[in-house]
Amino acid sequence: MLKKILIFSFLVVCIALPLIPSYFYCIDFFDSLFEIYTFSMVSGIFSYYYFIIVLIISARIKLLDILFGHDKVMMFHGILASIAFLSSILHFILKISISFSISFQTITGGIALSIFAIVIIITLLFMANPFIRIHWKSKIIDYSKVKCFHNFSVIASVSMIIHVNIASSTINTPGKQLSMIVIGAVAILLYIYHAGIRLIIQKINKYTVVSVDKLTDSITKIVFKRVSCKNTFFISKFCMRLPLMRLYRIWRKHKSSNLDLCKSLKRNKNTIIKRNPGQFAFFRFKSKAVGFEEHPFTISSETQTIFMSITVKKSGDYTAQLSNIIVGDSLYFDGPYGVFSPIDNGSNYVFIAGGIGITPFISILKSFSKSVIRSNITLIWSVRNVSDLFENELFEKIQKDNSNFTYIPLVDTDITETFISTIKALDKPSVYFCGPPLMNDFIKLCIKNQKLRIHNFYYERFSL
Ligand SMILES: Cc1cc2nc3c(=O)[nH]c(=O)nc-3n(C[C@H](O)[C@H](O)[C@H](O)COP(=O)(O)OP(=O)(O)OC[C@H]3O[C@@H](n4cnc5c(N)ncnc54)[C@H](O)[C@@H]3O)c2cc1C
């Protein structure tokens, strides 16, 4: 319930935020309400607030991630950025249709608009659209470089904040100017925290690789652990004392149920990372084998151990090099993130994995099977080749030890019949899916067309 209220409030605040300054602006200029100038100012206000919210969201705020899930936050980020950009174009066109003069204020607006335009076009072409990305990726542009370029939008945001706050319409209404400066400053500070301070904290919190196993030709498992360090302990404790972090921790305690598993752990203060099974993190390896780029991977180990692991499949330049990482290399860890974490509370579950999409389920099932599994679980794992079933033994053992766990590996087989019969055999199960986007669409369509009775459908996308 608390979660639903928070989600609703967040969406209302985000969407309605520009309405308040727009309302005050329209009241002041009531005589000219339907003139082009008013429309241009209102579109400018919308553009400003939406771009600022986009910047705030990009700071990877964990509370938002817990409420919506990281991929949905990123999707919202993209939609809001597009609306903000269209509003800024409208603002620009309407403004020059009335009058245009070159001044420091208009130049800052022009710089912001041009950078936003370039960043948004490049992002739409090479980050957000998988078809064009796949077509071009190896020939021209690498995803991580585009991601780096995406950060130029911060320069555009700063230019936009200056443009708006030195405009005569803002200066003449101090209340409006104050609110715009405050929200702009909050966004920039959050970004500085995300891009700078968070990285420093990550550098202090050292992790080291303890083993690298080639499970198959294309799949590598990397095990790592946090290195204890007294300084780290004090610095991270200090950060946890910051008011916002305290509020966040209190809220997480309140949220409780998802963390039941972790709560029961006797935490070794400095080495076990509190996490839920199925979560992921962003990793940077400090190694000669790979560049210092940041990539997201699911934590495939169970939650109750100081050793964490990722299981990675070669899918491009970076992942192809990861098997060359060596024991002793260090890594930076930002996480955990994600809400793909079912609770073992006696419910009916159908887990469906396509290929390497098995990683969250490895973590979930390893964590569940530490005690007796209480839920009724069927795992369907669909792969192309037998050799891709790299955790076959693990799932067979869990099946042997737990009568309420069924494991169905499918090698190069159509999943439809198995999926439909599994769902029909259970009473309104919750379906968890992780795998290729096409398979995701297919499962959703199958549920809809066959009118399958399920409790809920959750999915994890391996792309942001
Ligand atoms: C939440 C999440 C969990 C994931 N868990 C796993 C896992 O457990 N095992 C696994 O093998 N793979 C996982 N992935 C996918 C993995 O992140 C990508 O395969 C990897 O980043 C590809 O990098 P590349 O340079 O080798 O390939 P590329 O060919 O450069 O990229 C292939 C695709 O991976 C995505 N990608 C590439 N770089 C990034 C980046 N820096 N940030 C975000 N996405 C990127 C893009 O969608 C891209 O099209 C996960 C992805 C996400 C988003």
The ligand as a Gaussian input file, in Angstrom:
#p B3LYP/6-31G(d) Opt

LIG

0 1
 C       19.853000      -5.422000     -15.637000
 C       20.806000      -6.179000     -16.519000
 C       21.335000      -7.375000     -16.084000
 C       22.199000      -8.095000     -16.911000
 N       22.709000      -9.279000     -16.462000
 C       23.522000      -9.999000     -17.269000
 C       24.077000     -11.253000     -16.848000
 O       23.858000     -11.721000     -15.728000
 N       24.859000     -11.946000     -17.720000
 C       25.152000     -11.464000     -18.977000
 O       25.866000     -12.130000     -19.709000
 N       24.647000     -10.284000     -19.402000
 C       23.853000      -9.538000     -18.580000
 N       23.366000      -8.328000     -19.002000
 C       23.716000      -7.865000     -20.346000
 C       25.101000      -7.225000     -20.341000
 O       25.083000      -6.034000     -19.583000
 C       25.487000      -6.889000     -21.776000
 O       25.503000      -8.087000     -22.508000
 C       26.867000      -6.305000     -21.858000
 O       26.879000      -5.025000     -21.254000
 C       27.253000      -6.234000     -23.323000
 O       28.421000      -5.494000     -23.503000
 P       29.359000      -5.766000     -24.790000
 O       30.225000      -4.576000     -24.984000
 O       30.028000      -7.073000     -24.655000
 O       28.344000      -5.921000     -25.968000
 P       27.747000      -4.852000     -26.971000
 O       27.629000      -5.521000     -28.279000
 O       28.476000      -3.554000     -26.871000
 O       26.304000      -4.644000     -26.349000
 C       25.287000      -5.596000     -26.476000
 C       24.045000      -5.008000     -25.787000
 O       24.262000      -4.942000     -24.369000
 C       23.739000      -3.712000     -23.839000
 N       24.855000      -2.936000     -23.265000
 C       26.116000      -2.818000     -23.743000
 N       26.859000      -2.047000     -22.952000
 C       26.042000      -1.645000     -21.952000
 C       26.222000      -0.809000     -20.816000
 N       27.402000      -0.239000     -20.543000
 N       25.156000      -0.595000     -20.007000
 C       23.956000      -1.150000     -20.288000
 N       23.725000      -1.969000     -21.331000
 C       24.755000      -2.214000     -22.146000
 C       23.089000      -2.999000     -24.984000
 O       21.714000      -3.333000     -24.985000
 C       23.756000      -3.568000     -26.198000
 O       22.977000      -3.574000     -27.334000
 C       22.531000      -7.590000     -18.178000
 C       22.019000      -6.377000     -18.598000
 C       21.167000      -5.664000     -17.783000
 C       20.645000      -4.345000     -18.227000

